[in-house]
Amino acid sequence: MRARGVTTNSVLSRRALLRGGLLVGVATLADATISIAQAPPQQPGQPGGGLQAPTSLAQAVRVAEKQTGGRARKAEWEREKGVDVYEVKTLSRDGSAKVLVDPASGNVLRVDTPGFVSSIANVFDRDDQRKDQAAFARLEASSMTLAAAIDAAQKESGGRAVRAALTSRYDATLFEVRVVKDWTTQNVLVDPATAKVVTVPPRGKHKNDDD
């Protein structure tokens, strides 16, 4: 009788483990399916690293903000799976989103928001949450948008922006814009309080960068 009870309990335990594993697998698959279903179509890449694209980085930022209703914190040109795209991260009171914009057409290719499983995981990532909340507060307090900062940097330098982000420097909130002119890259800092370029710093990562 004891041996039979042990066997029955073992079978039940295996069934419980299997059922639990299947639930986790289904939840994980749900997140993955969203990403696959929203993957951008394979299109010919735009030559020149986005420098010759009809849609500018500033235009992509405005498109992303309109799509999500948030404020852009960071935007850059990059290649995803062999396709040239603009990747824009926006923040709102509801959380963050990543928007992929087609440099050729200016259309939104995909909007990534945390899935159910990712949302639960992020609850434990307090550091990232605090950074996003602090960045959103600074964006809300500024009358200047990331797109406007890109416009100012391009006007000052005569180049084309390929990356821009909110940053903290010299105990102040600034926008840092990377522009390319004659295939030379330079970083330009824009003060949102004055809407003017404040300095052209040397390239490299700084301790107070938010991204």
SEPAKE-719576 format. One line per 8 residues: number of its first residue (from 0); their letters; for each residue y, x, z of N, C-alpha, C, O. Coordinates in steps of 0.02 Angstrom, whole numbers, plus 50000, padded with zeros to 5 digits. Atoms other than C-alpha are relative to their C-alpha. Example, Ala and Ser with C-alpha at 12.3 -4.5 7.8 and 13.67 -1.06 7.14 Angstrom:
// residues 2
0 = as = 49941/50045/50000/49775/50615/50390/50060/50045/50000/50059/50097/50033; 49941/49958/49997/49947/50684/50357/50055/49961/50037/50110/49986/50045
This chain:
// residues 211
0 = mrargvtt = 49940/50042/50000/50000/50000/50000/50063/50044/50000/50111/50030/49965; 49941/49956/49996/50119/50142/50045/50012/50035/49933/50070/50041/49911; 49993/49966/50064/50084/50232/49881/50030/49953/49949/50071/49973/49908; 49974/50048/50048/50118/50073/49784/50074/49987/50011/50113/49980/49964; 49929/50011/49984/50283/50046/49876/50043/50058/49976/50097/50047/49950; 49963/49941/50023/50338/50224/49837/50009/49997/49925/50063/50013/49899; 49996/50004/50074/50297/50198/49654/50051/49948/49978/50089/49960/49932; 49954/50054/50018/50394/50034/49647/50073/50022/50012/50116/50010/49970
8 = nsvlsrra = 49932/49977/49985/50547/50112/49732/50023/50052/49950/50081/50053/49930; 49982/49948/50048/50542/50259/49614/50019/49969/49934/50067/49991/49902; 49984/50034/50064/50540/50143/49463/50068/49967/50004/50108/49972/49958; 49934/50032/49992/50687/50044/49533/50056/50051/50000/50109/50039/49971; 49948/49948/49999/50783/50204/49567/50015/50026/49931/50073/50035/49912; 49989/49976/50069/50756/50265/49391/50037/49949/49959/50080/49967/49919; 49965/50053/50037/50812/50097/49323/50074/49997/50019/50118/49989/49977; 49930/50001/49977/50970/50101/49431/50039/50058/49970/50095/50050/49948
16 = llrggllv = 49967/49941/50028/51011/50277/49373/50013/49991/49926/50066/50009/49900; 49993/50011/50072/50981/50229/49193/50055/49950/49985/50095/49960/49939; 49949/50051/50010/51089/50075/49209/50070/50029/50011/50116/50016/49973; 49936/49968/49986/51230/50176/49289/50021/50048/49946/50079/50050/49926; 49985/49953/50055/51218/50309/49155/50022/49965/49938/50067/49989/49902; 49981/50038/50060/51228/50179/49018/50070/49973/50006/50107/49972/49957; 49932/50027/49991/51385/50102/49094/50053/50053/49989/50103/50041/49957; 49953/49945/50009/51472/50270/49102/50004/50019/49926/50057/50033/49900
24 = gvatlada = 50002/49982/50071/51415/50308/48925/50038/49950/49958/50073/49970/49911; 49964/50051/50038/51482/50142/48861/50075/50007/50009/50113/50001/49961; 49929/49992/49987/51650/50169/48946/50029/50060/49964/50083/50057/49935; 49978/49939/50035/51664/50345/48876/50003/49988/49926/50050/50010/49892; 50002/50014/50071/51615/50285/48704/50057/49955/49979/50082/49961/49924; 49944/50044/50016/51749/50151/48712/50063/50039/49987/50100/50026/49940; 49941/49957/50011/51884/50284/48732/49994/50038/49935/50042/50043/49897; 50010/49960/50061/51809/50389/48592/50008/49957/49938/50034/49980/49888
32 = tisiaqap = 49996/50044/50058/51797/50239/48476/50072/49985/49981/50089/49981/49922; 49929/50012/50014/51983/50203/48495/50029/50058/49961/50066/50047/49913; 49973/49941/50033/52023/50381/48444/49975/50004/49928/50014/50019/49883; 50029/49996/50067/51905/50376/48294/50030/49947/49955/50046/49960/49897; 49975/50055/50040/51966/50207/48235/50072/50010/49979/50093/49986/49926; 49929/49990/50015/52147/50264/48240/50014/50067/49967/50072/50085/49958; 49991/49934/50030/52119/50434/48159/50040/49994/49936/50029/49948/49897; 49959/50004/50060/52247/50471/48022/49959/50011/49938/49911/50050/49939
40 = pqqpgqpg = 50037/49990/50062/52188/50460/47844/50009/50070/49974/50061/50101/49986; 49996/49933/50028/52152/50623/47756/50046/49999/49939/50031/49967/49889; 49951/49997/50054/52303/50660/47646/50015/50073/49984/50005/50116/50027; 49982/49931/50016/52361/50815/47554/50053/50026/50047/50101/49991/50061; 49951/49970/49954/52456/50932/47671/50065/50015/49964/50066/50029/49904; 49934/49984/50027/52641/50961/47646/50011/50075/50005/50008/50102/50060; 49992/49928/49996/52673/51143/47600/50062/50019/50039/50109/49980/50047; 49940/49974/49968/52795/51251/47695/50004/49982/50073/50059/49985/50102
48 = gglqapts = 49998/50014/49929/52745/51199/47871/50047/49945/50019/50078/49948/50072; 49957/50056/49985/52842/51036/47863/50072/50011/49980/50113/49965/49985; 49931/49985/50018/53000/51123/47801/50022/49963/49937/50082/49952/49928; 49983/50034/50063/52992/51034/47633/49984/49926/50004/49988/49891/49953; 50019/50070/49994/52938/50865/47701/50061/49955/49994/50114/49972/50019; 49945/50047/50006/53046/50715/47656/50025/49974/50068/50085/49961/50077; 49982/50025/49933/53043/50657/47838/50013/50059/50046/49972/50105/50052; 49983/49946/49954/53131/50770/47964/49970/49987/50068/49946/49933/50082
56 = laqavrva = 50026/50007/49932/53078/50801/48143/50041/49948/50038/50012/49908/50076; 49957/50049/49966/53227/50699/48206/49981/49929/49979/49980/49884/50021; 50019/50066/50024/53176/50552/48097/49933/49979/50031/49924/49921/50050; 50065/50014/49970/52998/50564/48163/50007/49980/50073/49972/49935/50097; 49988/50017/49929/53062/50560/48342/50026/49929/50006/50003/49891/50050; 49972/50068/49997/53162/50402/48309/49947/49948/49983/49945/49894/50013; 50055/50045/50018/53011/50320/48227/49953/49991/50060/49932/49936/50075; 50046/50002/49943/52901/50364/48377/50030/49961/50058/49995/49922/50091
64 = ekqtggra = 49967/50036/49946/53028/50299/48502/50003/49925/49986/49993/49884/50031; 49999/50070/50019/53044/50136/48408/49930/49969/50007/49923/49911/50027; 50069/50025/49997/52854/50119/48400/49978/49988/50072/49944/49938/50086; 50025/50004/49931/52826/50147/48587/50050/49969/50049/50030/49946/50103; 49949/50025/49954/52990/50089/48663/50017/50050/50055/50049/50032/50104; 49988/49949/49950/52997/50253/48760/50052/50050/49977/50085/50041/49926; 49955/49945/50016/53101/50412/48760/49959/50061/49983/49912/50078/50020; 50037/49941/50021/53040/50566/48668/50014/50059/50046/50072/50075/50060
72 = rkaewere = 49994/49941/49957/53006/50716/48779/49987/50064/49961/50015/50116/49976; 50020/49941/50038/52930/50834/48651/49980/49978/49930/49950/49925/49921; 50019/50015/50069/52906/50838/48462/49989/50066/49964/50027/50114/49974; 50012/49940/50038/52833/50966/48345/49959/49986/49937/49921/49937/49934; 50042/50002/50059/52758/50993/48174/49936/50038/50015/49939/50091/50046; 50062/49964/49993/52575/51041/48174/49949/49973/49950/49961/49923/49916; 50054/50021/50044/52414/51028/48076/49943/49972/50042/49920/50004/50089; 50056/50032/49965/52279/50909/48137/49945/49985/49950/49953/49944/49905
80 = kgvdvyev = 50057/50008/50045/52111/50920/48050/50020/50013/49928/49999/49978/49882; 49980/49980/50067/52193/51004/47901/50056/49958/49970/50074/49968/49912; 49946/50044/50024/52331/50872/47886/50064/50016/50038/50064/50021/50099; 49935/49988/49969/52516/50907/47919/50025/49935/50032/50026/49883/50000; 49973/50058/49965/52587/50788/48049/50056/50021/50047/50061/50080/50066; 49954/49991/49944/52730/50770/48171/49967/49967/50060/49945/49910/50057; 50027/50027/49937/52667/50747/48349/50057/49991/50049/50092/50039/50065; 49944/50016/49954/52789/50661/48466/49973/49970/50064/49934/49922/50062
88 = ktlsrdgs = 50020/50028/49936/52761/50632/48651/50058/49960/50029/50113/49986/50036; 49949/50043/49972/52857/50486/48724/49981/49980/50071/49922/49978/50089; 50009/50022/49931/52879/50429/48904/50036/49934/50011/50089/49922/49983; 49969/50063/49980/52916/50258/48976/49978/49984/50071/49940/50022/50101; 50021/50019/49932/52897/50168/49142/49926/49984/50003/49895/49988/50056; 50071/50018/50003/52724/50116/49086/49954/50060/49992/49893/50054/49998; 50041/49940/50009/52665/50294/49054/50020/50039/49938/50076/50032/49913; 49986/49957/50057/52653/50417/48910/49960/49978/49939/49910/49942/49943
96 = akvlvdpa = 50035/50014/50063/52601/50405/48728/50011/50058/49953/50063/50092/49955; 49993/49949/50052/52571/50526/48585/49998/49965/49933/49951/49929/49917; 49993/50033/50064/52628/50469/48415/49996/50052/49944/50031/50103/49945; 50005/49957/50059/52576/50551/48251/50036/49966/49943/50022/49909/49926; 49959/50026/50054/52700/50528/48109/49988/50041/49937/49986/50103/49939; 50011/49967/50065/52668/50568/47925/50066/50030/49975/50114/49994/49964; 49939/49969/50025/52798/50696/47865/50020/49978/49930/50079/49980/49912; 49986/50020/50069/52783/50632/47687/50032/49931/49995/50081/49922/49960
104 = sgnvlrvd = 49977/50069/50005/52810/50446/47714/50043/49977/50059/50081/49929/50053; 49964/50021/49940/52883/50437/47889/49966/49943/50037/49995/49915/50084; 50037/50054/49967/52751/50310/47938/49960/50025/50059/49940/50084/50062; 50042/49984/49942/52658/50307/48103/49927/50001/49978/49902/49951/49951; 50070/49994/50016/52481/50369/48078/49955/49977/50057/49903/49946/50046; 50041/50017/49942/52416/50345/48254/50041/50003/50063/50087/50043/50069; 49970/49999/49933/52471/50305/48431/49944/50008/50050/49900/49965/50056; 50051/49987/49949/52366/50381/48570/50029/49984/50069/50080/50012/50089
112 = tpgfvssi = 49983/50014/49931/52378/50307/48744/49936/50010/50041/49882/50002/50015; 50060/49990/49959/52261/50343/48890/49954/49939/50000/49977/49883/50011; 50049/50054/49996/52101/50239/48883/49985/49983/50072/50013/50013/50118; 50017/50023/49932/52023/50152/49034/49975/50057/50043/49998/50067/50099; 50029/49945/49961/51921/50302/49089/50052/50054/50012/50056/50082/50067; 49948/49949/49993/52065/50423/49057/50052/49979/50051/50078/50021/50089; 49951/50025/49953/52183/50312/49157/49977/50010/50072/50015/50030/50115; 50028/49990/49933/52068/50319/49307/50002/50074/50019/50019/50091/50075
120 = anvfdrdd = 50000/49928/49987/52053/50508/49291/50071/50024/50015/50081/50068/50058; 49932/49977/49991/52242/50527/49281/50028/49982/50069/50076/50013/50092; 49977/50019/49933/52263/50441/49449/49993/50059/50047/50033/50067/50094; 50012/49943/49957/52194/50599/49527/50040/50062/49978/50041/50112/50013; 49961/49944/50024/52304/50713/49422/50074/49988/50018/50115/49973/49975; 49934/50016/49975/52459/50694/49529/50054/50046/49971/50111/50024/49961; 49951/49952/50024/52544/50850/49461/50028/49978/49932/50089/49979/49922; 49978/50023/50065/52550/50785/49282/50041/49936/50006/50091/49927/49971
128 = qrkdqaaf = 49963/50062/49990/52608/50615/49342/50070/50014/50025/50119/49984/50002; 49934/49983/49973/52750/50691/49442/50044/50031/49946/50104/50016/49943; 49961/49969/50054/52804/50796/49293/50026/49948/49951/50084/49950/49930; 49980/50053/50047/52806/50645/49178/50054/49956/50030/50103/49938/49996; 49951/50043/49967/52901/50539/49304/50068/50035/50006/50120/50004/49996; 49938/49962/49994/53029/50677/49334/50034/50008/49932/50095/50001/49927; 49972/49993/50068/53051/50706/49147/50030/49934/49976/50083/49934/49946; 49975/50064/50021/53072/50520/49115/50066/49984/50034/50112/49957/50003
136 = arleassm = 49938/50012/49964/53205/50508/49250/50058/50039/49971/50114/50014/49965; 49947/49958/50030/53302/50651/49171/50020/49975/49931/50078/49977/49912; 49984/50028/50066/53288/50574/48999/50042/49936/50006/50088/49926/49967; 49962/50062/49989/53350/50407/49064/50071/50014/50023/50117/49977/50006; 49934/49983/49975/53496/50492/49150/50044/50032/49946/50105/50035/49954; 49963/49967/50053/53547/50579/48989/50020/49950/49945/49979/49908/49925; 49977/50043/50055/53651/50491/48857/49979/50028/49932/49985/49993/49881; 50020/49968/50063/53586/50613/48726/49924/49995/49993/49887/50005/50041
144 = tlaaaida = 50071/50004/50013/53416/50589/48646/49975/50065/49970/50014/50108/49950; 50030/49940/50030/53295/50721/48585/50018/50004/49926/50031/50059/49900; 49983/50000/50072/53332/50668/48405/50071/50024/49989/50084/50061/49942; 49930/49978/50006/53519/50693/48432/50006/50075/50013/50047/50109/49981; 50000/49928/49986/53486/50865/48505/49975/50039/49939/50001/50092/49923; 50026/49968/50061/53385/50910/48350/50054/50002/49947/50063/50053/49913; 49945/50003/50049/53529/50854/48240/50053/50052/50015/50078/50086/49970; 49948/49952/49980/53651/50961/48339/49978/50071/49987/50017/50113/49963
152 = aqkesggr = 50027/49932/50010/53539/51115/48331/49997/50017/49926/50012/50074/49907; 50004/49988/50072/53513/51097/48144/50070/50010/49971/50079/50053/49927; 49931/49993/50025/53700/51076/48113/50028/50068/50019/50064/50099/49980; 49974/49936/49976/53739/51230/48217/49968/50059/49965/50002/50108/49947; 50037/49943/50028/53605/51342/48143/49994/49999/49924/49984/50051/49893; 50010/50006/50072/53594/51276/47966/49927/50002/49981/49911/50007/49922; 50072/49998/50014/53405/51276/47983/49968/49932/50007/50002/49881/50013; 50038/50062/49994/53269/51145/47996/49956/50004/50062/49920/50054/50071
160 = avraalts = 50038/50001/49938/53188/51097/48161/49926/49989/49988/49907/49947/49947; 50072/50009/50003/53001/51115/48182/49971/49984/50068/49913/49966/50074; 50023/50016/49932/52990/51090/48370/50061/49987/50044/50113/50018/50036; 49947/50014/49953/53097/51017/48509/49970/49972/50064/49919/49936/50062; 50027/50023/49936/53071/50981/48694/50053/50000/50054/50101/50038/50052; 49959/50001/49940/53155/50936/48856/49980/50061/50043/49921/50077/50048; 50015/49942/49959/53170/51088/48969/50050/50006/50058/50104/49977/50055; 49955/49985/49944/53246/51145/49134/50017/50074/49997/49973/50117/49999
168 = rydatlfe = 49978/49930/50004/53349/51303/49123/50067/50007/50037/50110/49964/50031; 49937/49988/49964/53486/51375/49233/50018/49941/50045/50076/49924/50053; 49991/50057/49955/53461/51229/49354/50033/49940/49965/50069/49901/49996; 49971/50055/50038/53510/51108/49217/49947/49972/49951/49900/50007/49932; 50043/50032/50050/53423/50986/49100/50027/50015/49931/50085/49999/49916; 49979/49982/50067/53430/51050/48921/49946/49979/49950/49889/49965/49968; 50048/50009/50054/53347/51020/48754/49994/50067/49963/50044/50098/49945; 50012/49938/50037/53267/51170/48669/49971/49982/49932/49920/49948/49927
176 = vrvvkdwt = 50020/50017/50068/53250/51159/48481/49984/50064/49961/50024/50111/49960; 50020/49942/50041/53157/51282/48370/50015/49983/49927/49990/49934/49900; 49980/50012/50069/53234/51295/48197/49979/50059/49957/49973/50116/49980; 50019/49948/50049/53184/51392/48042/50052/50001/49945/50068/49949/49915; 49953/49990/50055/53308/51462/47918/49983/50065/49964/49978/50117/49996; 50019/49941/50040/53263/51581/47777/49938/50033/50029/49931/50094/50031; 50064/49978/49972/53090/51592/47858/50007/50041/50064/49961/50077/50084; 49989/49968/49936/53168/51660/48018/50005/49945/50054/50041/49896/50045
184 = tqnvlvdp = 50001/50050/49947/53136/51565/48180/50046/50019/50057/50050/50077/50078; 49958/49988/49942/53260/51546/48321/49998/49937/50045/49990/49881/50020; 49997/50056/49953/53269/51438/48478/50072/49986/50019/50111/50032/50033; 49931/50021/49986/53427/51340/48511/50000/49952/50060/49961/49905/50061; 49993/50044/49942/53476/51262/48678/50059/49954/49991/50114/49976/49972; 49947/50050/50006/53577/51102/48676/50011/49966/50067/49964/49943/50098; 49982/50032/49936/53668/51034/48829/50012/49926/49988/50059/49908/49952; 49990/50071/50012/53649/50844/48835/50065/49973/50029/50089/49921/50007
192 = atakvvtv = 49937/50023/49969/53806/50830/48943/50059/50007/49952/50105/49967/49952; 49945/49986/50046/53917/50904/48807/49981/49991/49927/50024/49990/49883; 50027/50006/50069/53805/50882/48652/50016/50062/49959/50023/50058/49898; 49985/49938/50035/53842/51063/48610/49947/50053/50013/49913/50052/50065; 50046/49944/49991/53737/51219/48585/50030/50047/50052/50088/50064/50049; 49975/49957/49946/53751/51328/48740/49979/50072/49992/50015/50117/50015; 50022/49931/50008/53651/51482/48692/49942/50002/49950/49910/49951/49937; 50058/49990/50042/53522/51552/48574/49957/50052/50035/49966/50112/50025
200 = pprgkhkn = 50040/49953/49959/53391/51629/48692/49948/50036/49959/49930/50014/49905; 50056/49967/50033/53257/51754/48644/49938/49957/50002/49931/49915/50047; 50061/50040/50002/53090/51681/48596/49955/50018/50059/49958/50073/50085; 50048/49988/49945/52956/51663/48730/50000/49943/50048/50046/49902/50050; 50010/50052/49951/52893/51551/48868/50041/50015/50063/50044/50072/50085; 49962/49991/49939/53003/51524/49020/49968/49962/50057/49933/49912/50046; 50032/50030/49943/52951/51479/49195/50016/49926/50008/49973/49887/50029; 49978/50067/49986/53050/51318/49200/49987/49952/49942/50007/49894/49945
208 = ddd = 50015/50044/50054/52988/51248/49035/49955/49943/50024/49908/49955/50061; 50038/50058/49977/52921/51071/49061/49937/49989/49961/49894/49953/49985; 50057/50014/50043/52794/51076/48921/49951/50057/50001/49899/50054/49967
